[in-house]
């Protein structure tokens, strides 16, 4: 009987703990993500290693408007200046580095609260294959940190993107 009582008490405690909100975790709603965010990291796992796709200290902004529009831009911090000083006169190698070190898109968004997912309706992107796409990204919001997973359509697999609310 004591054994059963201990089991029931432990089970009840576990169920109560699962029903309580975790400290610092916000509701996964559209109003909870509205505002400006600064890029912390953009990483993929490859062969057991974490690869920083935009370098170790990427820079970027993500702005979710209360009107359902968004703008996202991420850039490597160490992009080279163009030798000719003109954006139209970049060498093949310079342009390649810039293309690989930049990601940007804009459009509208919704939040699927049931799935804790951001749904991006991409109007235009620096990766033209995403133009017109609708992409769902599961996310978590803990304190002022927003994390989501991108689809694997860049050719390197799904990536984890971390943003910090701008102050």
N, C-alpha and C positions, 0 to 999 in steps of 0.2 A: 504494500500500500504506500509506503514511504517513497519507494522507487517511482511509482505512478505519479504521486504528488509532485516530486521533483521534476519529472518529465513534463507534466502539464504546466508547471510554473515556468520552466525554461521556455517551453513552446509559446506560452502567452507573452512572455517578455520579448521574445523574438518578433512575434507578430506586432506588438505595440511599437517596437523600435522601427520596423519596416513601414509603419503607417505614419510615423512622425517625419516632418521635413528635416533633411540634413542641414546642418548649420552652413550658412553662406550660399546655399543653392537657391536660385531664384526661379520663379515660375517661368516656364519656357513659352513666353507669349510675345506677340509683336511689340507691344509697348516696352517690354523689358530690354529689347535690343536697339530701340531707336536711339540715335546719337552718333557720335564720332568715335572711331576705334583706331588704335595704332597697331601696326603689325609687329608681332613678337617673333614668330617663326613660321616657316613653311617647310615641312619635312616629309620624307618618305622613308620607309624601311626597305633596305635592299641588302640581301645576303647577310642579314643579321645586324647590319649597321644602319644608323640613322644618318641620312643624307640631307643637308640643308640646301634646298633647291635655289634659294636666293642668297646664299652665303650665310655666314655666322651671325651677322647683324643686319638683317634686311630692314628696309624702311618702307612704310606704306600707310595708307589710310583707307578705311572703310566707313562710309557714311550711310546710315539707314535713316531716311527721312520719315516723318510721321505721315507723309502723303503716300507712302508705299513705293517711293523711288529710292534707288541706291546708286552709289559710285564706289568702285573698288580699284585700288592701284597698289601694287607691290613692286619694289625695285631693289636690286642688289646695291648695297652701299658703295661697292668698289668698282662701279662701271667706269671704263676709261673715257677720258675726254677725247673727242675726235681730233685727229692730227690736223686736218684741214680747217677745223673750226666752223664747219658748215654741216648741218644735219643732212643736207642733200649730197654731200661729197664724202660720206663715210666709206671706208674700205670694206671689202667683203668680210674680213675678220672682225672689224669694229662693229659692223651691223649684226653679225652673228652673235657677238657677245651681248649686245643690247637686246636683241630678240630673246636670247636665252635668259637674260637677267631682268626681264620685265613681264609683268602680267597685269592686265587691266580689263575691266568690263563694267558696263552700266546697264541699267534697265529698271525693272520693277521687282518687288519681292512680296512674298506673303510668308506667314509662319503657320505651319501645320502643327497646331498645339498637341493634337493626339499623338503625333509621331515625333514631337520635339525636333522638328526639321525646318530649316529655312528653304524656301522654294524661290530660286532665282529665275526670273524671266529675263534672259540676257538679250538685250537689244543689239549691242555691239561689243566686240572683244578684241584685244590685241592678239588673241588666238582665234582667227576668223572661223575656224571649225565650230566655235561655240555661238556664233551669231545666230540669233533666233531660237536658241536652245532654252528648254525649261529644265533646270537641274535642282534636285532635292539634296540637301546636305544636312545630315543629322548633326545636331549641335547640343552643347551643354553650356550653361552659364553659371559660373561659380564666382560669386563676388563680382569683381570688375573684369573677369577673364572669360572671353568667349572662345570656344573651341569647336571647330567643325571639320568634317571630312569631305574632301573633294572627290569627284569621280576620277577614274584613272585614264582620262582621255588625252593627257599630255604625252603618253608613251612611257611613263615611269611608274604607273600604278597609282592607287589612291594615296592622297597626301593629307596630312593633318595640318590644319592652319589654326594658329593661335593669335588672338587679338586682345589688346588691353584697352579698356575704356579710356578715352582721352580726357584729361582733366583740364 
